[in-house]
Amino acid sequence: MTNTYANLDRILLPLDGSTAAASIVPYIERLAGMLGARINLLGVIPEPPSDMPSDVTGSAHPGVVMQYLEVIKRQLEEHDIRAEVEVQEGQATAEILACAKARHCGLIALSTRGRSATGPNLLGITTDRVIRSSPAPVLVIPPDEDGGARAPAGGLKTVIVGLDGSETAATSLAPARQIARALNVEIVVVRATPPVDSLGGAATYFDSVSHHAEQYVKRVAERLTAEGFSARTVVGSLSAQEQLLRVADDSEEPLIILSTRGWSNRADWQLGSVTDRVVRTARHPALIIPPAGRSEVG
């Protein structure tokens, strides 16, 4: 079973007209230019309730949405980025997933904020649903500290992969390899271990766990180096979320790559708990890799 992350030449960029959604356009423009990718711009108009006339629902007219997207398309084309425009009517998550499948998009790019986000740790409802449902990787990009556009000044330069020793988490390595090779950037392999000083008699056991963690990421990095990548490791005693965010904050133009499972013991939670917290709090873009074999929803 394989995921669709291998196709990096098409990026789906849904836009809802909000400032938050539009803030990621410069980042996606820069990434598409680096990858030589085409951008599919998608606008989704909510279907009006069956008992309410469409002219009083507040929904934008399709022509207005198309005009808005065409402006962005022209801006992209002025920078030699190929772009296409599409407007659909329906439920946002379903239309985004359907468009990604129909247009063979290997990445779906979304802002961490949207019309529905109301706090610093909240995802827009659509972004949250797409992450949990998409069979394609989802690139989630936060606005900058002022809520404005975020774009890598010198291009994406560091790929950070979070591993916990599980097979699921290790699926993040494949897209990390692909992006790092395409952009000729460094891969940082991160592993977090529990703090030893607060474990009393269990400290000796967790000393061993920490040693094994270091050996594990060392072997991963050695394989990457043998394949021609620039790779280094970070093993720390912070929580997994804190360790990943610390490494990202200390890295130049980072992209965090995580799987939607792994890093969690809660089998009933569709996202790994660490992945969920990182996506909600990171100040840097994160690429979320779905489990192998996830089928289309809707």
C-alpha positions in Angstrom: 0.0 0.0 0.0 1.3 3.4 -0.9 0.3 7.0 -0.2 0.1 9.7 -2.9 3.0 11.8 -1.5 5.2 10.8 -4.4 3.5 13.3 -6.7 5.0 16.6 -5.8 4.3 18.3 -9.2 0.7 19.3 -8.3 -0.2 21.3 -5.1 -3.9 21.9 -4.2 -4.4 25.3 -2.6 -8.0 25.8 -1.3 -8.8 29.4 -0.5 -11.9 30.7 1.3 -11.3 34.4 0.8 -10.1 34.9 4.4 -6.9 36.8 5.2 -5.5 33.7 7.0 -6.0 31.5 4.0 -4.5 34.0 1.6 -1.5 34.5 3.9 0.0 31.2 2.8 0.0 32.0 -0.9 3.6 33.4 -0.8 4.9 30.3 0.9 3.2 27.9 -1.6 4.3 30.1 -4.5 7.9 29.8 -3.3 7.6 26.1 -2.7 6.0 25.4 -6.1 8.8 27.3 -7.8 11.4 25.3 -6.0 9.7 22.0 -6.8 8.6 23.0 -10.4 5.0 22.2 -9.3 1.7 23.4 -10.7 -0.8 24.9 -8.3 -4.5 24.1 -8.4 -6.5 26.9 -6.8 -9.8 25.8 -5.4 -12.8 27.8 -4.2 -15.7 26.1 -2.4 -19.1 27.7 -2.1 -21.2 26.2 0.7 -24.5 24.8 -0.5 -27.4 26.9 0.9 -29.9 25.2 3.2 -32.7 23.7 1.3 -35.3 25.8 3.1 -33.4 29.1 2.6 -33.1 31.2 -0.6 -29.5 31.3 -1.9 -29.6 35.1 -2.1 -29.9 35.5 1.6 -27.4 32.9 2.9 -24.4 35.2 2.6 -22.5 32.9 0.4 -20.3 34.4 -2.3 -21.4 34.3 -5.9 -19.4 31.8 -8.0 -18.4 34.6 -10.3 -17.0 36.6 -7.5 -15.0 33.6 -6.2 -13.7 32.8 -9.6 -12.6 36.4 -10.1 -10.8 36.3 -6.8 -8.9 33.1 -7.7 -8.1 34.4 -11.2 -6.4 37.4 -9.6 -4.2 35.1 -7.6 -3.6 32.9 -10.6 -2.3 35.9 -12.6 0.0 36.8 -9.7 1.4 33.3 -9.7 1.9 33.2 -13.4 3.8 36.5 -13.3 6.3 34.6 -11.2 6.4 31.7 -13.7 4.2 29.4 -11.6 1.7 27.4 -13.5 -1.8 27.6 -12.0 -5.3 26.4 -12.6 -8.6 27.7 -11.1 -11.7 25.7 -10.1 -14.8 26.6 -8.1 -17.2 24.0 -6.7 -20.3 24.1 -4.6 -20.7 21.8 -1.6 -19.2 20.8 1.7 -15.6 22.2 1.9 -13.8 19.0 3.1 -15.5 16.7 0.6 -14.8 19.1 -2.3 -11.2 19.5 -1.3 -10.6 15.8 -1.1 -12.5 15.2 -4.4 -10.5 17.8 -6.2 -7.2 16.5 -4.9 -8.1 13.0 -6.2 -9.4 14.2 -9.5 -6.5 16.5 -10.2 -3.9 14.0 -8.9 -2.5 16.5 -6.4 0.2 15.1 -4.2 -0.1 17.8 -1.6 -3.0 19.8 -0.1 -1.9 23.1 1.4 -3.9 24.8 4.1 -3.6 27.5 6.7 -3.7 26.6 10.4 -6.3 29.4 10.7 -9.5 29.9 8.7 -12.8 31.5 9.1 -13.7 29.1 11.9 -10.5 29.4 14.0 -11.1 31.5 17.1 -8.0 31.0 19.2 -4.2 30.6 19.1 -4.4 26.8 19.5 -7.4 26.1 17.3 -7.4 24.9 13.8 -9.9 25.9 11.3 -12.6 23.2 11.1 -12.0 22.5 7.5 -8.2 22.2 8.0 -8.7 19.8 10.9 -11.1 17.6 9.0 -8.9 17.5 5.9 -5.9 16.4 8.0 -7.9 13.6 9.5 -9.4 12.4 6.3 -7.0 13.0 3.4 -5.2 10.1 1.7 -2.7 12.7 0.4 -0.2 14.6 2.7 -1.4 17.9 4.0 0.9 20.9 4.3 -0.2 23.1 7.1 1.2 26.6 7.3 0.7 29.1 10.1 0.5 32.8 9.5 3.5 34.8 10.7 3.5 36.4 14.2 1.5 39.3 13.0 -1.1 37.1 11.2 0.3 38.0 7.8 2.0 36.2 4.9 4.8 33.7 5.6 7.3 32.9 2.9 10.8 31.4 3.3 13.1 34.3 2.6 15.8 32.1 1.1 13.8 29.0 0.4 13.0 25.9 2.5 16.4 24.8 4.0 15.7 22.2 6.7 13.5 19.1 6.8 12.8 17.9 10.3 11.5 14.4 10.8 10.0 13.2 14.1 10.5 9.5 14.8 9.4 7.5 17.8 10.6 4.1 16.7 7.3 3.0 15.3 6.8 1.8 11.7 4.1 4.4 11.3 6.3 7.3 12.3 9.0 6.0 9.9 6.7 6.6 7.0 7.7 10.3 7.3 11.1 9.4 6.0 10.0 8.7 2.4 8.6 12.2 1.7 11.5 13.7 3.7 13.9 12.0 1.3 11.9 13.2 -1.7 11.7 16.8 -0.6 15.3 16.9 0.6 16.6 15.5 -2.6 14.5 17.8 -4.8 15.6 20.9 -2.8 19.0 19.7 -1.8 18.4 20.5 1.9 19.4 19.0 5.2 17.4 16.3 7.1 17.3 16.5 10.9 16.0 13.3 12.5 14.5 14.0 16.0 13.7 11.6 18.8 12.5 12.5 22.3 13.1 10.4 25.4 11.6 10.8 28.9 13.5 12.9 31.4 15.6 10.6 33.6 16.0 12.8 36.7 12.4 12.5 37.7 12.0 8.8 37.4 13.6 7.5 40.6 14.4 3.8 40.4 13.3 3.7 36.8 16.2 6.0 35.8 18.5 3.1 34.9 15.8 1.7 32.6 15.2 4.9 30.8 19.0 5.5 30.5 18.9 2.3 28.4 15.8 3.6 26.5 17.7 6.9 25.8 20.7 4.9 24.6 18.6 2.8 22.2 16.9 5.9 20.9 20.2 7.5 20.1 21.4 4.3 18.4 18.1 4.2 16.4 18.3 7.7 15.0 22.0 7.3 14.4 21.3 4.3 12.2 18.6 6.2 10.3 21.0 9.2 9.8 23.8 6.9 8.6 21.5 5.3 6.0 20.5 8.8 4.8 24.1 9.9 4.6 24.9 6.7 2.7 22.2 7.7 0.2 23.8 11.1 -0.3 21.8 13.3 2.0 23.1 15.8 4.6 21.6 14.4 7.8 22.0 14.9 11.5 20.3 13.7 14.7 18.8 15.3 17.8 17.8 13.2 20.8 16.6 15.2 23.8 14.8 14.8 27.1 12.1 17.3 26.4 8.6 16.1 25.6 8.2 15.1 21.9 6.2 18.2 21.1 8.7 20.5 22.8 11.7 18.7 21.3 10.3 19.1 17.7 9.4 22.7 18.2 12.8 23.5 19.8 14.6 22.0 16.8 12.4 23.8 14.4 12.9 27.1 16.2 16.7 26.5 16.1 16.7 25.6 12.4 16.8 27.7 9.2 13.6 27.8 7.2 12.3 24.5 8.6 9.6 22.1 7.5 8.4 19.6 10.1 7.3 16.2 8.8 5.1 13.9 10.9 2.8 11.0 10.5 -0.9 11.1 11.6 -0.3 8.1 13.8 2.7 7.2 15.9 3.8 9.3 18.9 0.6 8.2 20.7 -0.9 5.4 22.7 -4.5 6.4 22.1 -5.8 4.0 19.5 -9.1 5.9 19.3 -7.4 9.2 18.2 -7.0 9.6 14.5 -4.0 11.9 14.8 -1.0 11.0 17.0 -1.3 13.2 20.0 2.1 14.8 19.4 1.3 15.5 15.8 -2.0 17.1 16.8 -0.3 19.4 19.3 2.5 20.3 16.9 0.1 21.3 14.2 -1.9 23.5 16.5 1.1 25.3 18.1 4.0 25.3 15.7 5.2 28.6 14.2 6.6 26.7 11.2 5.0 24.7 8.4 4.3 21.0 9.0 3.7 18.3 6.4 1.3 15.6 7.8 1.6 12.2 6.3 -1.5 10.0 6.4 -1.4 6.3 7.2 -0.7 4.0 4.3 -3.9 2.7 2.6 -6.2 5.5 3.9 -9.1 5.7 1.4 -10.9 8.7 0.1 -13.7 10.0 2.3 -17.0 11.4 1.2 
